[in-house]
Amino acid sequence: MNKKSRSKQESPKQKLKKHTQFRMNVLFFSIFLLFSTLILRLGYLQIVKGDDYKREIERTEEISVNTSVPRGRIYDRNGQILVGNEPKNAITYTKQQRTTTEDMLKTAQKLAELIDKDPSAVTVRDKKDFWILNHKEEAYDKVSDAEKKKINGSETKSKTERQRELDNLVRDRITDEEINSFTPEELEVLAIYREMASGYNYSPQIIKSGDVTEEEYALVSERLGDMPGVNTTTDWERVRNSPLAVLGTTTTPKQGIPQDKLDYYLSRGYSRNDRVGKSYIEQQYESVLQGQKTVAKNVTDRTGTVIDTVAVQEGRPGKDLVLTIDSELQTEAERIVSEKLLALKRNYGSQILDRAFYVMLNPNNGEVLAMVGKQIVKNKDGQYEVVDISFGTYGMAYEVGSTVKMATVLTGYQYGAASMGEVKIDEPLWIGGLKKSSLFNPRDYNRIPINDMMALTRSSNVYMFKIAIALGGGVYERRAGLSLAPDTIDKFRGSFASFGLGARTGIDLPSEFSGQKGINPKPGNVLDYAIGQYDTYTAMQLAQYVSTVANGGYRIAPHVVKEIREPSVDGKTLGQLSEEVRPTILNRIANSNTEIDRIQQAMYSVYYNQRGTAYKDFHDTKYKAAGKTGTAQKKYYDDPESPFYTKDTVTVSHVGFAPFEEPEMAYAVLVPNVTTVPSKVPHPNNEIARHMADFYFELKEKRAAEGISGPDVDYTLKEPENGEAIREGE
């Protein structure tokens, strides 16, 4: 019997049983596959992706937490503190991602019961917003349904823009009566709330600092558990112990990062309410002074609420700066410059005199020993007072007169327009109908043979004019026009720049000004350039220039920071040296040592030859020095509103170095607009230069007697000697 015959004989019951059994097998196999898939999936999720999902649930993130680490201190070269920090009790509030306005309002109400908060900073806008917060339904009822429909029906505006338009409309309809309806207690809550609301998520916002009483600090500390986000901590207030403007200033935590530099600082891990240096040294060395904030990992639950904060990296105070400035030299220079300015202001012709500058450098390494800028202003009582504008030493430029003549002669040597010992005739020159002469020889047809050294000693303008004419390939004929090569002034400027005149000095401070260059290189202006009465220069450029001559021809960048140090460990001595600022040689001038030596001798003659322009002030020094005076006559164009606009005015200057044989300090004095009476010029430039040179050597002698040798004293920290502290934000 075949297979087909046997199947025909199977009963229906057998067939049903067989079919059911097959279906059960399929079902069990499907269940097996499903469970296997589920087990594999669970294993994948737990083993392979478990950590990822755990992090997603916990939602942890690393952020910079502003713990207000102390900013680095600033000391003078002898360890005297110029800028420091003063610890202050502070109360802060940190807003979390899910914090609502209602949460902040409740916390502000609780905090207002524990502290006093001055509401004077509250604005009308703040009051309107606070009134809306406390009267939401009533506030938005001020806008009709039709107005709401019109605003919400706009298809060109985003939801945020539509809400902003609605809110502005509500604010406009809040009455004065409603604005002024707050009680003193409510205003205090508002003052706290506005500080809370101005912060950013996870960034502590200072609610009160500096004037937090011990009682307030204790009360808030006891109630921290009742006020989420509130904390008691130590804040630091920046304190300057010197009026020296180039120390710079910082923003306050309330001001935070300036808007124009927000992206720059945020990209470097700053918080929006961080202090940052906003001028001069504080700004230039921000990355050194700022310190390292604590980096913490905020652990949040699935609602975004921070449930724990774990420190990843401990914060570190900023590093300290040791400046090159000597406080004793600086203080004395400030005193004498201020004294001379006030005395000069009593003279006839001093109507536009208002400032003076003094710089002292070490010519061998570019260290700035003193930098003084002083300006006379009238106070609210109409009395004259002197304010600090030390930034003007490198940021304000003027015609300086004959102090540039060493550069003129050296340029002449470079181009063959003069030679060492060459005699030229000093005589009044007539360029067409214009007479140009030396101050000591104004009389027509008076011809005085003079060599290069005596030209500097007596400050011969004509010698410099004739160098300029030779440099430009010109030929002088009395009362005839003068023609010079078009590139004559470019040759001058290129050479002068190698000394530091008309070029940035490279000082380690922001916003240096290189001076103004005249735009009309006609022959008469080129002659004026040769005697310092065309382009403008800063006092710092003059100091770099005379340093270049003093040290044998090397132009060195001036710098105000000597060392960077770790924070002091014991508060008694400076911390470990982190970095020493080394001299930066920018270039060497294109003159031989013999040529430079001759110019140095000529500058010596200015002080000690009876015909020298500074003989009266320097001939009797106990030390030997060398220098050059300068007087520039010009028109006054600084203030178009001044009654002296376009009138004649005189600027005086002075450069020098000492000791003559082995220079260790070089100096520059610049007093713009010293008088409007050219026939009677005072010379505070020479008096200031002599006084400070004397003081330098007296101070050196005094320190030697105290057992201190060399330019530096020990690095034992010293408290400020005088002057009132200038606090952050003042």
C-alpha positions in Angstrom: 0.0 0.0 0.0 1.4 3.4 -1.0 1.7 6.5 1.1 -1.3 8.2 -0.6 -3.5 5.3 0.3 -2.5 5.4 4.0 -3.3 9.2 4.3 -6.7 8.7 3.1 -7.4 6.3 5.9 -6.4 8.9 8.7 -9.4 10.0 10.8 -10.4 13.7 11.3 -9.4 13.6 14.9 -5.9 12.6 14.0 -5.6 15.3 11.5 -6.8 17.9 14.0 -4.3 16.7 16.6 -1.5 16.8 14.1 -2.4 20.4 13.0 -2.7 21.6 16.6 0.7 20.2 17.5 2.3 22.0 14.5 0.7 25.4 15.6 1.9 24.9 19.2 5.5 24.3 17.9 5.3 27.4 15.8 4.0 29.4 18.8 6.6 28.1 21.2 9.3 28.8 18.6 8.0 32.4 18.2 7.9 32.9 21.9 11.5 31.6 22.1 12.6 34.0 19.4 10.8 36.9 21.1 12.3 36.2 24.5 15.7 35.7 23.0 15.4 39.0 21.2 14.3 40.7 24.4 17.1 39.2 26.4 19.6 40.2 23.8 18.1 43.7 23.7 18.2 44.1 27.4 21.7 42.8 27.5 22.7 45.3 24.8 21.0 48.2 26.7 22.5 47.2 30.0 26.0 46.2 29.0 26.7 48.2 25.8 24.6 51.3 26.3 24.1 51.2 30.1 26.6 54.0 30.9 25.2 56.2 28.2 21.6 55.9 29.4 22.8 56.3 33.0 24.4 59.6 32.0 21.3 60.6 30.2 19.1 59.9 33.2 21.5 61.8 35.6 22.3 64.5 33.0 25.7 65.4 34.4 27.8 68.2 32.9 31.1 69.9 33.7 30.8 73.7 34.0 33.1 76.4 35.4 31.7 77.5 38.7 32.6 81.0 39.8 34.1 80.6 43.3 35.6 84.1 43.3 39.2 83.0 43.7 41.5 85.9 44.7 42.9 87.8 41.7 46.7 88.0 41.5 48.3 90.8 43.3 50.5 93.5 41.8 53.8 94.6 43.5 56.4 97.1 42.7 60.0 95.9 42.1 60.8 96.1 45.8 57.8 94.0 47.0 55.5 96.9 48.0 51.9 96.0 47.3 50.2 98.2 44.7 47.1 96.3 44.0 45.6 93.6 46.3 42.4 91.9 47.4 40.2 92.4 50.4 38.0 89.5 51.5 34.3 90.3 52.0 31.4 88.2 53.2 29.0 87.6 50.4 25.6 86.1 49.8 25.0 84.5 46.4 22.2 82.9 44.5 22.6 80.2 41.8 19.7 79.7 39.4 19.1 76.2 38.1 17.7 75.2 34.7 14.2 74.5 36.0 14.0 77.4 38.4 10.9 79.4 37.8 10.2 83.1 38.5 7.8 81.9 41.3 10.6 79.9 42.9 12.9 82.9 42.8 10.2 85.2 44.2 9.6 82.8 47.2 13.3 82.6 47.9 13.7 86.4 47.6 10.9 86.9 50.1 12.5 84.6 52.6 15.9 86.2 52.1 14.5 89.7 52.6 13.5 88.7 56.1 17.1 87.9 56.9 19.2 90.7 55.2 18.9 94.4 54.4 19.1 95.2 50.7 19.3 98.7 49.4 16.6 99.2 46.8 18.1 102.4 45.3 19.3 100.5 42.2 15.7 99.4 41.3 14.5 101.0 38.1 11.1 101.9 36.9 11.3 99.0 34.4 12.1 96.7 37.4 9.0 98.0 39.2 6.8 97.4 36.2 8.0 93.8 35.7 7.6 93.1 39.4 4.0 94.5 39.4 3.2 92.2 36.5 4.7 89.3 38.3 2.5 89.9 41.3 -0.6 90.9 39.3 -0.5 88.7 36.2 -4.2 88.4 35.5 -4.9 92.1 36.1 -1.8 93.1 34.1 -2.7 91.2 31.0 -6.3 92.3 31.2 -5.0 95.8 30.3 -4.7 94.5 26.8 -8.0 93.9 24.9 -8.8 90.6 23.3 -8.7 92.3 19.9 -5.2 93.6 20.5 -4.0 90.2 21.7 -5.6 88.6 18.6 -3.8 91.1 16.4 -0.5 90.5 18.0 -0.8 86.7 18.0 -2.1 86.7 14.4 1.2 88.1 13.0 2.8 85.5 10.8 6.0 87.4 10.3 7.0 87.4 14.0 8.2 84.5 16.1 6.4 83.4 19.3 9.1 85.2 21.4 8.7 88.4 19.4 5.0 88.3 19.8 5.3 87.8 23.5 7.8 90.7 23.8 5.4 93.0 21.9 2.5 92.0 24.3 4.7 92.5 27.4 5.8 96.0 26.2 2.1 96.9 25.7 1.3 95.8 29.2 4.2 97.8 30.7 3.1 100.9 28.8 -0.3 100.7 30.5 0.9 100.3 34.1 0.0 103.5 35.9 2.3 105.7 38.1 0.0 104.8 41.0 0.6 101.1 40.4 4.3 101.6 40.0 4.5 103.5 43.3 2.3 101.1 45.2 5.1 99.0 46.6 5.8 99.0 50.4 9.4 99.4 51.6 9.4 95.7 52.3 8.2 94.8 48.8 10.9 97.0 47.3 13.5 95.2 49.3 12.2 91.9 47.9 12.3 93.4 44.4 15.9 94.5 44.9 16.9 90.9 45.8 14.7 89.4 43.1 16.2 91.6 40.3 19.7 90.4 41.3 18.6 86.8 41.2 16.9 87.2 37.8 20.0 88.8 36.3 22.1 85.7 36.8 22.6 82.8 34.4 21.9 79.1 35.0 24.4 77.5 37.3 26.4 80.8 37.6 26.4 82.2 41.2 25.1 85.7 41.2 26.1 88.0 44.1 23.1 89.3 46.0 25.0 91.2 48.6 28.7 91.7 49.1 31.0 93.9 51.1 28.4 95.2 53.6 27.1 91.9 54.7 27.0 92.0 58.6 28.2 89.1 60.7 24.6 88.7 61.9 23.2 88.5 58.3 25.9 86.0 57.3 25.0 83.8 60.3 21.3 84.0 59.8 21.5 83.1 56.1 23.9 80.3 56.8 21.5 78.7 59.2 18.6 78.8 56.7 20.3 77.6 53.5 18.2 74.5 53.5 15.0 76.6 53.2 16.3 78.7 50.3 17.4 76.6 47.3 20.2 78.3 45.4 21.3 80.7 48.2 24.8 80.4 49.6 27.1 82.2 51.9 30.7 82.6 50.7 33.7 84.9 50.6 34.0 87.4 47.8 37.1 89.5 47.0 37.2 93.2 46.4 40.0 94.7 44.3 41.9 97.4 46.1 44.6 99.7 44.6 47.1 101.3 47.0 48.5 103.7 44.3 46.8 106.3 42.1 49.0 105.1 39.2 46.5 104.9 36.3 48.5 102.3 34.3 47.8 99.8 37.0 44.4 99.6 35.4 41.0 98.7 36.7 38.7 95.7 36.7 35.0 95.3 36.3 32.8 94.5 39.3 30.8 91.2 39.4 27.7 93.3 38.8 29.3 94.7 35.6 30.7 91.4 34.6 32.3 91.0 31.2 32.0 94.0 28.9 29.6 93.4 26.1 32.1 94.0 23.3 34.3 91.3 24.7 31.7 88.8 25.8 32.3 86.2 23.1 36.1 86.4 23.6 35.9 85.6 27.3 33.0 83.1 27.2 35.0 81.1 24.7 37.8 80.9 27.3 35.7 79.5 30.1 34.7 82.8 31.8 31.2 83.4 33.3 29.2 86.4 32.4 29.5 88.0 35.8 33.3 87.5 36.2 35.6 90.3 37.0 38.0 91.1 34.1 40.7 93.6 33.7 39.3 96.5 31.6 42.4 98.7 31.2 46.2 98.8 31.2 48.1 96.3 33.3 44.9 94.6 34.6 43.8 94.1 31.0 47.1 93.3 29.5 47.9 90.6 32.0 44.3 89.3 32.5 45.2 85.7 31.8 47.9 85.7 34.5 46.0 87.6 37.1 42.6 85.9 36.7 43.4 82.6 38.4 41.8 79.2 37.8 38.2 78.9 38.9 36.9 75.6 40.4 35.7 73.3 37.7 32.7 71.3 39.1 30.4 68.6 37.8 26.8 69.3 38.4 24.8 66.1 38.8 21.1 66.7 37.9 18.1 64.4 38.1 15.8 63.9 35.1 13.9 67.1 35.9 17.1 69.2 35.5 17.4 69.9 39.3 21.0 69.8 40.6 21.2 67.1 43.2 24.9 67.2 43.8 28.1 69.1 42.8 31.4 67.3 42.6 34.6 69.2 42.3 36.7 68.1 39.3 39.4 70.6 39.6 40.2 72.9 42.6 40.4 76.6 42.0 43.7 78.5 42.2 44.4 82.1 43.0 45.8 84.2 40.2 49.5 84.7 39.8 51.2 87.8 41.1 53.0 90.4 39.1 56.2 92.1 40.1 56.5 95.4 38.2 59.7 97.1 37.1 58.5 100.3 38.7 60.3 101.6 41.8 57.6 103.1 44.1 60.0 105.6 45.7 61.2 106.9 42.3 57.6 106.9 41.1 56.3 108.8 44.1 59.0 111.5 43.9 58.5 111.9 40.2 54.8 112.3 40.7 55.4 114.9 43.4 57.8 117.0 41.5 55.8 116.9 38.2 52.6 117.9 40.1 54.4 120.7 42.0 55.9 122.1 38.8 52.5 122.0 37.0 50.7 123.8 39.7 53.4 126.5 39.9 53.5 126.9 36.1 49.7 127.3 36.0 50.1 130.6 37.9 52.3 132.1 35.2 51.1 134.4 32.5 50.6 132.5 29.2 49.7 129.2 30.9 46.0 129.2 29.8 46.3 126.0 27.8 49.0 124.3 29.9 47.4 121.3 31.6 49.8 118.3 31.5 53.3 117.0 31.9 55.1 113.7 31.5 58.2 112.0 32.9 59.6 108.6 32.1 62.7 106.8 33.5 64.0 103.6 32.0 66.9 101.3 32.6 68.6 101.7 29.1 70.2 98.2 29.3 67.1 96.1 29.7 64.0 98.3 29.0 62.7 98.2 32.6 60.4 101.1 33.3 61.5 102.6 36.7 59.0 105.4 36.7 56.3 106.7 34.4 54.4 109.8 35.3 51.6 111.6 33.5 49.8 114.4 35.4 47.0 116.7 34.3 45.5 119.8 35.9 41.7 119.9 36.1 39.2 122.0 37.9 37.3 120.3 40.6 33.6 120.9 41.5 34.7 123.9 43.6 36.5 125.5 40.7 39.9 124.8 42.3 42.8 123.3 40.4 43.8 119.7 41.2 46.1 117.2 39.6 45.0 113.8 38.3 47.0 110.8 37.0 47.2 110.3 33.3 50.3 108.0 33.3 48.9 106.2 30.2 49.6 109.5 28.4 53.3 108.6 28.5 52.8 106.2 25.7 49.4 107.2 24.4 49.7 111.0 23.8 52.1 112.5 21.3 53.5 116.0 20.7 56.1 117.9 18.7 59.2 117.7 21.0 61.7 120.1 19.4 65.4 119.8 19.6 65.7 116.6 21.6 65.5 114.8 18.3 68.7 116.4 17.0 70.9 113.4 18.0 68.8 111.3 15.6 69.1 114.0 12.9 72.9 114.0 13.1 73.1 110.2 13.2 70.8 110.0 10.2 73.2 112.4 8.5 76.1 110.1 9.2 74.2 107.1 7.8 73.4 108.8 4.5 76.6 110.9 4.1 74.8 114.1 4.7 77.1 114.9 7.6 80.4 113.5 8.9 82.1 113.4 12.3 83.8 116.7 12.9 82.3 118.4 9.8 82.0 122.1 10.0 78.9 123.9 8.6 78.1 127.6 8.8 75.3 128.5 11.1 73.5 131.5 9.5 69.9 132.5 9.1 68.5 130.8 6.0 66.1 132.4 3.6 63.9 129.9 1.8 62.1 132.1 -0.6 60.6 134.8 1.7 60.8 132.6 4.8 63.5 133.1 7.4 64.7 130.0 9.4 67.5 130.4 11.9 69.0 129.1 15.2 67.8 130.5 18.4 71.3 131.6 19.4 72.0 133.2 16.0 69.0 135.0 14.6 70.8 138.0 13.1 71.1 138.3 9.3 74.5 137.8 7.7 75.9 136.6 11.1 77.9 133.5 10.0 79.2 131.1 12.7 81.3 128.1 11.8 80.2 125.1 13.9 80.9 121.4 13.9 78.5 118.5 14.7 79.3 118.3 18.4 78.9 122.0 19.0 75.8 122.0 16.9 74.2 119.7 19.5 75.8 121.5 22.4 74.3 124.9 21.3 71.3 123.3 19.6 71.9 124.7 16.1 68.7 124.5 14.0 70.7 125.6 10.9 73.1 122.7 11.1 70.1 120.3 11.1 68.5 122.2 8.2 71.7 121.8 6.2 71.8 118.0 7.0 68.2 117.8 5.7 69.1 119.7 2.5 72.1 117.4 1.9 70.0 114.4 2.6 67.5 115.5 0.0 70.1 116.4 -2.6 69.1 120.1 -2.5 71.1 123.2 -3.1 70.5 126.2 -0.9 70.5 129.7 -2.5 69.6 132.7 -0.4 65.9 133.8 -1.0 65.4 131.2 -3.6 63.1 128.3 -3.5 64.3 124.9 -2.3 63.8 121.5 -4.0 64.4 118.2 -2.2 64.1 114.6 -3.3 60.5 113.3 -2.7 61.8 110.5 -0.4 63.8 112.7 1.9 61.3 112.6 4.7 60.9 108.9 4.3 64.7 108.5 4.8 64.4 110.5 8.0 61.4 108.6 9.3 62.9 105.2 8.6 66.0 106.2 10.5 64.1 107.9 13.4 61.9 104.8 13.7 65.0 102.7 14.4 65.6 104.8 17.5 62.0 104.5 18.5 60.7 107.9 17.3 57.4 107.7 15.4 57.2 103.9 16.0 55.5 101.9 18.7 58.0 101.1 21.4 56.7 97.6 22.1 55.7 98.4 25.7 53.6 95.7 27.4 50.5 97.8 27.7 47.5 98.2 25.5 46.6 101.0 23.1 50.0 102.4 22.5 50.1 105.4 20.1 52.8 105.8 17.5 52.3 109.5 17.0 51.0 111.6 14.1 52.9 112.0 10.8 52.6 115.2 8.8 51.0 114.7 5.4 52.7 117.4 3.3 56.4 116.6 2.7 57.3 120.0 1.2 60.9 121.2 1.8 59.9 123.6 4.6 58.3 120.8 6.5 61.2 118.5 6.0 63.5 121.1 7.5 61.1 121.4 10.5 61.1 117.6 10.8 64.9 117.7 11.3 64.4 119.9 14.4 61.4 118.0 15.9 58.7 120.4 14.8 56.6 118.3 12.4 55.8 114.8 13.4 54.7 114.0 17.0 56.3 111.6 19.6 55.4 110.3 23.0 57.4 110.6 26.2 58.0 106.8 26.1 59.4 107.1 22.6 61.7 109.8 23.8 62.9 107.6 26.7 63.4 104.6 24.3 65.3 106.8 21.9 67.7 108.3 24.4 68.2 104.7 25.9 69.2 103.5 22.4 71.9 106.2 22.2 73.0 105.5 25.8 73.4 101.8 25.5 75.4 101.8 22.3 72.6 101.6 19.6 70.3 98.9 20.7 66.5 99.7 20.7 65.0 97.7 23.6 61.2 97.4 24.2 60.3 99.0 27.5 58.3 96.8 29.9 56.5 97.4 33.1 56.3 93.7 34.3 59.5 92.3 35.7 58.4 88.9 37.0 55.4 86.6 37.3 55.2 84.8 40.5 53.1 82.2 42.2 50.9 83.5 45.1 52.7 84.1 48.3 52.6 81.0 50.6 53.2 82.8 53.9 52.0 86.3 53.1 55.5 87.6 54.1 57.6 86.9 51.1 56.9 86.7 47.3 55.9 83.4 45.9 58.0 81.1 43.7 59.3 82.6 40.4 57.1 81.5 37.5 58.5 83.6 34.7 61.1 86.4 34.4 60.5 88.9 31.6 63.6 89.1 29.6 64.7 92.2 27.5 63.5 92.3 23.9 66.0 93.9 21.5 64.0 95.3 18.6 66.9 96.4 16.4 70.2 98.1 16.3 70.6 101.5 14.6 72.7 101.7 11.4 75.6 103.7 13.0 79.1 102.7 14.1 80.2 102.6 17.7 82.5 105.6 17.0 79.6 107.7 15.7 77.4 106.8 18.7 80.3 107.7 21.1 80.7 111.1 19.4 77.0 111.8 19.9 77.3 110.8 23.6 80.2 113.2 24.0 78.1 115.9 22.4 75.3 115.2 24.9 77.8 115.4 27.7 78.9 118.8 26.4 75.2 120.0 26.6 75.5 119.6 30.4 79.1 120.6 31.1 80.1 123.0 28.3 79.3 126.6 29.3 77.6 127.1 25.9 75.4 124.0 26.5 71.7 124.5 26.7 71.5 122.6 30.0 74.7 123.9 31.5 72.9 126.1 34.0 70.9 123.1 35.4 73.5 120.3 35.2 77.1 121.7 35.4 77.5 121.0 39.1 76.2 117.4 39.4 78.1 115.1 41.8 77.7 112.4 39.1 78.4 112.7 35.4 75.4 112.6 33.0 74.5 113.6 29.4 71.4 115.0 27.8 69.6 117.3 25.4 67.0 119.9 25.7 64.1 120.7 23.4 61.8 123.6 22.6 59.1 123.3 19.9 57.0 126.3 18.7 53.8 125.3 17.0 50.2 126.3 16.5 47.6 125.1 19.0 45.1 122.8 17.2 44.0 120.5 20.0 40.7 122.2 20.9 38.7 124.0 18.1 36.5 125.5 20.8 39.4 127.1 22.6 39.9 130.9 22.2 43.6 129.9 21.7 42.8 127.7 18.7 45.5 128.3 16.0 47.5 130.6 18.4 51.3 130.1 19.0 52.3 127.8 21.8 55.5 126.2 23.0 56.3 122.7 24.1 59.5 121.9 26.1 61.2 118.5 26.4 64.4 117.0 27.8 66.2 113.6 27.4 69.3 112.3 29.2 71.1 109.4 30.8 73.4 108.7 33.7 76.0 107.8 34.8 77.8 108.9 31.6 80.4 106.1 31.5 78.1 103.2 32.4 74.5 104.4 32.0 72.0 102.7 34.3 69.0 105.1 33.9 67.7 107.2 31.0 64.9 109.7 31.2 62.6 111.9 29.2 60.5 114.9 30.2 57.7 116.4 28.1 55.6 119.5 28.9 53.2 120.4 26.1 51.9 123.9 25.7 54.0 125.3 28.5 53.3 128.9 27.4 51.6 130.9 24.7 54.3 133.6 25.0 57.3 132.3 22.9 59.4 135.2 24.0 59.4 134.1 27.6 59.6 130.3 27.9 59.9 128.6 31.3 61.9 125.4 31.5 60.4 123.0 34.0 61.7 120.2 31.7 65.3 120.9 32.8 64.3 121.4 36.4 62.4 118.1 36.6 65.2 116.2 34.8 67.8 117.5 37.2 65.7 116.9 40.3 64.9 113.3 39.4 68.5 112.5 38.4 69.7 113.8 41.8 67.0 111.8 43.6 67.9 108.6 41.8 71.5 108.7 43.0 70.5 109.9 46.5 68.2 106.9 46.7 70.9 104.6 45.5 73.3 105.9 48.1 70.7 105.6 50.8 70.0 102.0 50.0 73.7 101.2 49.8 74.0 102.6 53.3 71.2 100.3 54.4 73.1 97.3 53.0 71.1 97.0 49.8 73.3 96.7 46.7 72.1 96.8 43.1 68.9 98.0 41.7 66.7 95.5 43.6 66.0 95.0 47.2 64.9 91.8 49.0 61.5 90.3 48.2 60.0 90.7 51.6 56.5 91.9 51.1 55.8 95.5 52.3 52.6 97.2 53.1 51.7 100.4 51.1 53.5 103.4 52.6 50.9 106.1 51.9 47.8 107.1 50.0 44.2 106.1 50.4 43.1 102.8 49.0 41.0 103.0 45.8 38.4 100.3 45.8 36.9 98.3 43.0 34.4 100.3 41.0 35.5 103.7 42.3 
